[in-house]
Amino acid sequence: MKGIIAILITLLVLLQYKLWLGDGGIPDVLQMQKEVALKQQQRHKLQERNKGLDAEVSDLKKGLDAIEERARSELGMIGKNEKFYQIIPPTEK
C-alpha cells in the first residue's frame, strides 16, 4: 500500500512539474496569450489602414476630383486656364 501511495505521489509531483514548468505549461500559455493580444492589436491597426486605402481607391476609381486633387498635391500640376504664381520669401542678409 505504501508503494502505491509513493508511486501516486511521484506521479502527482511529475504532473505538477510539467504543468508549472514544462513545455506548454502555465508560463507558456500566459506568454502565448500576450502574443495573441499583441497580434490582434496589430491586425486591428492594419484593418483600419486597409479601410482607408479602400476608400481612397474607390474615390480614385469613381471621381475625377480625387484624381485632380492628387495631381495637384503630389505632382504640382495645374488646370487649364490657370496661372501659377510662385512666391519666394525674401532672404535676410
N, C-alpha and C positions, 0 to 999 in steps of 0.2 A: 504494500500500500504506500509506503514511504517512497519507493522508487517511482511509482506512478505520479505522486504529488511532485516529486523533484523534476520529473520529465515535463509535467504540465507547467510548472513554474518556469523552467528553462524555455519552453516554447513561448510562454507569455512574454518573457523578457526579450526574446529574439523578435517577436512580432512587434513589441513596443519600440524596440530599437529601429526596426525597419520603418515603422510609422513615423517616428520623430526625426530620425537621422538618415535613413536610407534614401535611395533614388525613388522619386515620386512621393516622397513624404510630405509632411505639412509645410516645411520651409519652401520646398519646390513648388507646391501648389500656390502658396502666397506670392511667390515671385512671378509665377505664370499669370496670376490674376492682375498684378501690377502691369505686366507687359500687355495683357489684353486691354486693360483700360487705356493705356497709352496709345495703342494701335487704333482703338475706337475713336479717340480724340483726333488723331492724325487723319483717319478716314473721314470724319465729320468735316474737318477743315478742307480736305480735298473735294468733298461733295459740294460744299458751298462755293469753292472756286470753280468747279465744273458747271454749276448752275449759272454763275456769272458769265463764263465763257460761252455757254449755250445761248444765253440771252444776246450776247454780243454777235454771235454767228447768225442768229435769227434776224437781228437788226440789219446786219450786212447783206443778208440774202433778200430781205423784203424791201428795204427802203434805200433810196439814193441819198437821203440826208445823212445817214450814218457813214456812208462811203465818202461823201463830201467832207464831213467833219474830220474824218481820219486823214484824208488827203491834205486838208489844211493844216492840221496839227502836227502830223508826223512827217509829211513831205514838203510842207511850206508852199503848197500850190495856192493859186488864186483863181477866181472865176473869171468868165468873160466879162468884158466891160468894167473891170475893177482895176484900180490903180494901187500899186504897192508903194508904201512910204516906209522908209527905214529911218528911224530917229537914233542918232548917235549922241550919247551924252557927252558933254564937254569934259575934256581931261584936265586935271589940275596940274599946274606946272610948279 
